[in-house]
Amino acid sequence: NHAGVGYTLVASSGVLTPATSPTFAITAPPLATITVTPNPATLVISATQQFAAVGKDASGNVVVITPVWSVASGGGTIGGTGLFTAGTTPGTFTNTVTATSGAISGTATVTVNDAAPSGLTYGSNPATYTKGQLIANNTPSLSGGGPVTAYSISASFSATGLSFNTATGVISGTPTALSSATGYTVTAANSGGATTATVTITVNDAAPSGLTYGSNPATY
């Protein structure tokens, strides 16, 4: 009982007798389209996503299907029930998830992101430096997640005169300005997300040295 569905009713019979009656066959409208959802889908490396497929006839009425699932252009693997598992290569894979029934197919695009970095720390934190003296490189490390594609630091960091490498996150150089203990936020990011850490830096003046007196010893 599907209102508006254009079924075809076919009647046939042989020679009718009081003991016989016509036979009827109902043919469902042919499948015209398959829609795969979600589309697009975004997930991180090795994560899973359940896909669904809905078939419809030319009039937009639902047609029951049992699709065959496949992956057309990489990004991961998919099982017979439409459960997709992302691979280990980040990227956007256009129209890769495919549901097929007979000659009709539907597709969905998948974007695979790296796992977000986590556990950002610095080797020297808090760090105390001396104005005008070259510092040892202060290098970051991470406890988890995928590779970092970019680092950034608070804009106010530039006032220290130190250098910040946006590819590696390394703090280096020679401080040129005195500073009391100040926290600078470092962000490490990739396609899956970001993590932050606060690096506290103090810049002191160089300690005085070589103190002498013009008259020493002095006799008065």
C-alpha positions in Angstrom: 0.0 0.0 0.0 2.2 2.9 -1.4 0.2 6.0 -2.3 1.3 7.5 -5.6 3.5 4.6 -6.6 3.1 3.7 -10.2 3.0 -0.1 -10.0 2.2 -2.1 -13.2 -0.7 -4.6 -12.9 -0.6 -7.4 -15.4 -3.5 -9.8 -15.8 -3.3 -13.1 -17.6 -5.5 -16.2 -17.9 -6.1 -19.2 -20.0 -9.6 -20.4 -20.8 -11.8 -19.4 -17.9 -14.1 -22.0 -16.4 -16.1 -21.6 -13.2 -13.2 -23.3 -11.4 -10.5 -20.9 -12.7 -9.7 -17.2 -12.2 -7.3 -14.8 -13.7 -3.7 -14.5 -12.3 -2.2 -11.1 -11.6 1.4 -9.9 -11.3 2.4 -6.5 -9.8 5.7 -5.1 -11.1 7.4 -2.3 -9.0 8.7 0.7 -10.8 12.4 0.4 -11.8 15.1 1.9 -9.6 16.3 5.3 -10.8 18.6 6.8 -8.2 20.6 5.8 -5.1 21.5 8.4 -2.5 24.3 7.7 -0.1 24.5 9.4 3.3 26.3 11.1 5.0 27.8 13.0 2.1 30.3 14.4 2.6 31.7 12.6 5.6 34.8 13.8 7.6 36.7 11.5 10.0 40.2 11.0 11.3 42.7 8.3 10.4 41.5 4.7 11.2 38.0 6.0 12.4 34.8 4.3 11.2 31.6 5.8 9.6 28.4 4.0 8.9 26.9 4.8 5.5 23.3 4.3 4.3 21.8 4.0 0.8 18.3 4.9 -0.2 16.9 3.9 -3.6 14.1 5.8 -5.4 12.2 5.4 -8.6 11.8 8.2 -11.2 8.9 9.7 -9.2 10.8 9.9 -6.0 9.2 6.9 -4.3 11.4 4.7 -2.2 12.5 1.4 -3.7 13.8 -1.3 -1.4 17.4 -2.2 -2.3 20.3 -4.3 -0.9 23.3 -2.4 -2.3 26.7 -3.7 -3.0 29.3 -1.4 -1.2 32.7 -0.5 -2.6 35.4 2.1 -2.5 36.2 3.7 -5.9 39.1 6.1 -5.3 40.8 5.2 -2.0 40.5 6.7 1.5 39.8 3.5 3.3 37.8 0.3 3.1 34.1 -0.6 3.4 32.2 -3.7 4.5 29.1 -5.3 3.1 26.8 -3.4 5.5 28.2 0.1 4.6 30.6 0.4 7.5 33.6 2.5 6.3 37.0 2.4 7.9 39.3 5.3 7.1 42.9 4.6 5.9 46.1 6.1 7.1 46.5 8.7 4.3 44.9 12.1 4.9 43.1 13.7 2.1 39.7 14.3 0.4 38.5 11.3 -1.6 35.8 12.5 -4.0 32.9 10.1 -4.7 34.8 7.2 -3.3 32.1 5.4 -1.2 29.8 3.7 -3.7 26.5 1.8 -3.3 25.4 -0.2 -6.3 22.2 -2.0 -7.2 22.0 -3.4 -10.7 23.1 -0.7 -13.1 22.4 2.2 -10.6 25.0 3.6 -8.3 25.2 6.4 -5.7 28.4 7.9 -4.2 29.7 9.9 -1.2 32.9 11.9 -0.7 35.1 11.3 2.3 37.7 13.5 3.9 40.3 11.8 6.1 42.1 14.0 8.6 45.2 13.3 10.8 44.6 12.7 14.4 44.9 16.0 16.3 48.2 16.5 18.0 48.2 16.3 21.8 50.4 16.7 24.8 52.5 19.7 23.6 55.4 20.5 25.9 58.8 22.4 25.8 62.2 21.1 27.0 62.8 24.3 28.9 59.6 25.7 30.6 59.7 28.0 32.4 62.8 29.4 30.7 65.1 32.1 32.0 67.4 33.9 29.6 69.9 36.7 29.7 69.6 39.7 27.5 72.1 39.8 24.7 73.2 36.1 25.1 72.4 33.4 22.5 70.0 30.8 24.0 70.0 27.0 23.5 67.2 26.0 21.2 64.0 25.3 23.1 62.4 22.4 21.3 58.8 21.2 21.6 57.6 17.6 21.9 54.2 15.9 21.6 52.8 12.9 23.4 50.3 11.9 20.7 48.4 12.6 17.5 49.5 13.0 13.9 52.3 15.1 12.5 52.1 18.9 13.1 51.7 20.9 9.9 52.1 24.4 11.5 53.1 26.0 14.8 52.2 29.5 16.0 52.8 31.7 19.0 51.3 34.7 20.7 52.0 37.9 18.7 53.5 39.6 21.8 56.4 37.1 21.6 58.1 39.2 19.0 58.9 41.9 21.6 61.5 39.5 23.2 63.7 39.6 20.1 63.8 35.8 20.0 62.9 33.7 16.9 60.0 31.2 16.5 60.1 28.6 13.8 56.5 28.0 12.5 57.5 24.7 10.9 59.2 23.1 13.9 58.0 25.2 16.9 61.6 25.8 18.0 62.4 28.9 20.0 65.9 30.3 19.4 68.0 33.4 19.0 69.2 36.1 21.3 66.8 38.1 23.5 67.1 41.8 23.0 64.6 43.1 25.6 64.2 42.6 29.4 61.1 40.8 30.5 59.6 39.6 33.7 58.0 36.2 33.6 55.5 36.2 30.7 53.5 33.4 29.3 53.3 32.9 25.5 50.7 30.5 24.0 52.1 28.1 21.4 49.6 26.2 19.1 50.5 23.0 17.2 48.0 22.1 14.5 47.2 19.7 11.7 44.1 18.8 9.6 42.5 17.0 12.6 42.8 19.8 15.1 45.2 21.6 17.5 46.7 21.6 20.9 48.3 24.4 22.9 50.9 25.0 25.6 52.0 28.1 27.5 55.7 28.8 27.5 56.8 31.1 30.3 59.9 33.2 29.5 61.9 35.6 31.7 64.7 37.8 30.3 67.1 39.2 32.8 69.9 41.8 32.3 73.4 40.5 32.2 75.0 40.4 35.7 77.6 43.1 36.2 81.2 41.9 36.1 84.8 43.1 36.4 84.2 45.7 39.0 87.3 47.8 39.9 88.1 51.0 41.6 90.4 53.7 40.4 92.3 53.7 43.7 92.7 50.3 45.2 94.3 49.9 47.5 93.6 53.4 48.7 95.3 55.2 51.5 93.6 58.2 53.0 
